[in-house]
Amino acid sequence: MKYIVIGLGNYGSVLAEELTSLGHEVIGVDQNAQNVDRMKDKVATAYVVDATDEAALTVLPLQTVDVVIVAIGENFGASIRVVSLLKKNKVKHIYARALDDIHKSVLEAFSIDRVLTPEKDAAYMLVRLLELNIEVESFQIDEEHFVFKFGIPRKLVGCQVNDLKEDEDFNLKLLALVRGKMVKNSLGISVLEKEVDNAFPEDYTLQAEDRLVCYGLYKDFVKFWKSIGK
């Protein structure tokens, strides 16, 4: 896919570089020549352009890219103006970064494809790590509902799936079991082999290398986790 990333600060530059590493074509844009110079060898093309200037913005191939990402965050006015100009130029798919709820609400009024809240998301992830003392991979469905993937705590190793009572006691839906098994590869090195099972038997005995995937309210997952110990 082809992207334009407007704003090559800390967030935008990492975003542009990661998209490039995945094989996408990325055009980087910033009004700061130093930011552009830093990224020119890391993306397909990088332009020194003031994206708040309507005439300057039109030099970019806005109609031939798949997504334009407005990664400007600190300058509220610039972010809103750039999104407004992109909408005026009938850019089909726009993502934009928001730093707070007011910024997010204004961006949502433009009916863009997605409002990005990286700082808020990172804070939530850190809170989960600190509160639960585990690495939890999660996917947020809405403000309260999540899909969680987590490792098996020591307390549950050797227990059967039907011992969890996650549905009955905590209103959590168990979606899948990721079975982990240590095997020897062709070089004799031990590696972890994973197999996803969506229809696992309730009498399956949980192993230390396994992972569970469940769905439900965040607050219910916290209660569940605290009930089984850290």
C-alpha positions in Angstrom: 0.0 0.0 0.0 1.0 3.6 -0.4 0.9 6.1 2.5 1.5 9.8 3.1 2.6 10.6 6.7 2.3 14.3 7.5 4.4 15.2 10.5 7.7 13.5 11.0 8.3 14.0 14.7 8.9 11.1 17.1 5.5 9.5 16.4 5.3 10.1 12.7 8.9 9.1 12.0 8.5 5.8 13.8 5.2 5.2 12.0 6.7 5.9 8.6 9.8 3.8 9.2 7.7 0.8 10.4 5.3 1.0 7.5 8.3 1.1 5.2 9.9 -2.0 6.9 6.7 -3.9 6.2 7.1 -3.2 2.5 4.7 -0.3 2.0 5.6 2.8 0.0 5.7 5.8 2.4 5.9 9.5 1.5 7.0 11.6 4.5 6.0 15.2 4.9 7.2 17.9 7.4 7.8 21.6 7.3 11.0 21.1 9.3 13.9 20.4 7.0 15.9 18.6 9.7 13.0 16.1 10.2 12.8 15.5 6.5 16.6 15.1 6.1 16.6 12.6 9.0 14.0 10.4 7.2 14.9 10.8 3.5 16.9 7.6 3.4 14.3 5.6 5.5 11.2 6.2 3.3 10.4 6.2 -0.4 10.2 10.0 -0.6 10.3 12.9 1.9 9.2 16.4 1.2 9.7 19.7 3.1 6.1 21.0 2.9 4.0 23.2 5.1 0.8 21.1 5.0 -1.2 23.9 6.4 -0.6 25.9 3.2 -3.3 24.8 0.8 -1.2 25.6 -2.3 1.8 23.7 -1.0 -0.3 20.7 0.0 -1.5 20.2 -3.5 2.0 19.2 -4.7 1.5 15.9 -2.9 -0.1 12.9 -4.7 -3.1 13.0 -2.4 -5.4 11.1 -4.9 -3.0 8.3 -5.7 -2.2 7.0 -2.1 -4.3 4.6 -0.1 -4.2 6.5 3.2 -3.0 9.9 4.4 -2.0 9.9 8.1 -1.8 13.2 9.9 0.7 12.5 12.6 0.8 16.1 13.9 -0.1 16.2 17.5 1.3 19.1 19.5 0.0 21.8 17.2 -3.8 21.5 17.6 -4.6 24.2 15.0 -2.2 22.8 12.4 -3.7 19.3 12.8 -7.3 20.5 12.4 -6.4 22.7 9.4 -4.5 19.9 7.6 -7.4 17.5 8.1 -9.8 20.2 6.8 -7.7 20.7 3.7 -7.5 17.0 3.1 -11.3 16.7 3.2 -11.6 19.7 0.9 -9.3 17.9 -1.6 -11.5 14.8 -1.3 -8.8 12.5 0.1 -10.6 9.2 0.5 -9.0 7.7 3.6 -7.6 9.9 6.4 -6.2 8.9 9.8 -5.3 11.6 12.3 -3.5 11.7 15.7 -5.3 13.3 18.7 -3.6 14.3 22.0 -6.7 14.7 24.1 -10.4 14.2 24.2 -11.2 17.7 22.8 -8.8 17.2 19.9 -10.4 13.7 19.3 -13.9 15.1 19.3 -13.1 17.8 16.7 -11.4 15.3 14.5 -14.4 12.9 14.8 -16.6 15.8 13.5 -14.8 15.5 10.1 -15.9 11.9 9.8 -12.4 10.6 9.0 -11.6 6.9 8.9 -9.8 6.8 12.3 -8.6 9.0 15.1 -5.3 7.8 16.6 -4.6 8.1 20.3 -1.1 6.6 20.7 -0.3 8.3 24.0 -3.6 7.2 25.6 -3.2 3.7 24.2 0.3 3.5 25.6 -0.8 4.7 29.0 -3.6 2.0 29.1 -1.1 -0.7 28.2 1.3 0.4 31.0 -1.6 0.5 33.5 -2.5 -3.0 32.6 1.0 -4.2 33.0 1.4 -2.4 36.4 -2.0 -3.5 37.7 -1.9 -7.1 36.5 1.8 -7.7 36.5 1.5 -9.6 33.3 2.1 -9.0 29.6 -1.4 -8.9 28.2 -2.0 -8.6 24.4 -5.4 -6.9 24.0 -7.6 -5.7 21.3 -10.1 -3.0 22.2 -13.7 -3.4 20.8 -15.2 -0.3 22.4 -14.6 1.7 25.6 -15.2 -1.3 27.9 -14.9 -4.5 25.9 -11.6 -6.2 25.0 -10.2 -9.4 23.6 -7.3 -10.5 25.8 -4.5 -13.0 25.2 -2.4 -13.9 28.2 -0.1 -16.5 29.6 -1.0 -19.2 32.1 -0.2 -18.1 35.7 1.6 -20.7 37.9 -1.5 -21.2 39.9 -3.4 -22.6 36.9 -0.7 -24.9 35.5 -2.0 -28.4 35.8 -5.7 -27.3 36.1 -8.3 -28.2 33.5 -10.1 -25.7 31.3 -13.4 -26.3 33.0 -11.9 -25.3 36.4 -11.6 -21.7 35.3 -15.3 -20.8 35.6 -14.5 -17.6 33.7 -17.9 -17.5 32.1 -20.0 -18.4 35.2 -18.2 -16.2 37.7 -16.7 -13.4 35.6 -18.8 -13.1 32.5 -15.8 -13.7 30.3 -16.1 -15.7 27.0 -13.2 -18.1 26.4 -12.5 -17.8 22.6 -9.4 -19.9 22.0 -6.5 -21.9 23.5 -3.0 -21.4 22.1 -1.2 -24.6 22.9 2.5 -24.3 23.5 4.9 -27.2 23.2 8.7 -27.2 23.4 10.1 -29.2 20.5 13.6 -29.8 19.0 14.2 -28.2 15.6 16.5 -29.7 12.9 19.5 -28.3 14.8 18.5 -29.8 18.1 17.6 -26.4 19.6 14.5 -26.2 21.8 11.8 -23.9 20.3 8.3 -23.2 21.3 5.7 -24.5 18.8 2.2 -22.9 19.0 -1.1 -24.3 17.8 -4.4 -22.4 18.0 -7.4 -24.5 19.1 -10.9 -23.0 18.9 -12.7 -26.2 20.0 -10.6 -27.5 22.8 -11.9 -30.1 25.3 -13.0 -28.8 28.7 -10.9 -31.4 30.4 -7.7 -30.2 28.7 -4.9 -29.7 31.2 -3.3 -26.3 31.0 0.5 -26.1 30.5 2.9 -23.4 31.4 3.6 -22.7 27.7 -0.1 -22.3 26.8 -2.0 -19.0 26.2 -5.7 -18.2 26.6 -7.8 -15.8 24.6 -10.9 -14.4 26.1 -13.5 -11.6 25.5 -15.3 -9.4 28.0 -15.3 -6.3 30.1 -11.9 -5.0 31.2 -13.1 -4.7 34.8 -14.3 -8.4 34.7 -10.9 -9.5 33.4 -9.2 -7.6 36.2 -11.4 -9.4 38.8 -10.7 -12.8 37.1 -6.9 -12.2 37.1 -6.8 -11.1 40.7 -8.9 -14.2 41.7 -6.3 -16.6 40.2 -3.3 -14.8 41.6 -0.2 -13.3 39.9 
